[in-house]
Amino acid sequence: MIDYEIVDMFTGTPFEGCALGVVPDASALDDAGMQAVAREVGLTETAFVLPPDRDGATHRVRIFTPQRESPYGGHSAVGTAATLVRLGRLRAGELVQECGGRLMAVRASAHRATLAVRGEPARPPPGTRNRCWRRAD
């Protein structure tokens, strides 16, 4: 059995905003297992949390859509970080998420997180349909 959560991002109201699947401990899953879970959960993205590979990172995340792995983890970083703090897996405060070879600074509490991005956020791959992708101009 794999434990996972469905969290609502960018809203204070349950069942609104952007839903994200979070698997807080994906260490028992291989690539095919993560893809199968993401397909079963059926959300735009599911975040799989793993131990970090890079110095300075507090956690590593792999992001899967129901169809494939995504190298991007920008907006899902906030939902994942707040979930990990709420579950007691990470301490509130400054976190560093490793995803797709990038390190992203996230400030998180149990109910809120903010992402510090330098420069233009990476765009999703062509053909990716992600209802949560919004450009802030």
Buried (B, 14 or more C-beta within 10 A) or exposed (E): EBEBBBBBBEEEEEEEBBBBBBBBBBEEBEEEBBBBBBEEBEBBBBBBBBEBEEEEBBBBBBBBBBEEBBEBBBBBBBBBBBBBBBBEEBEBEEBBBBBBEBBBBBBBEEEEBBBEEEEEBBEBEEEBEBEBBEEEE
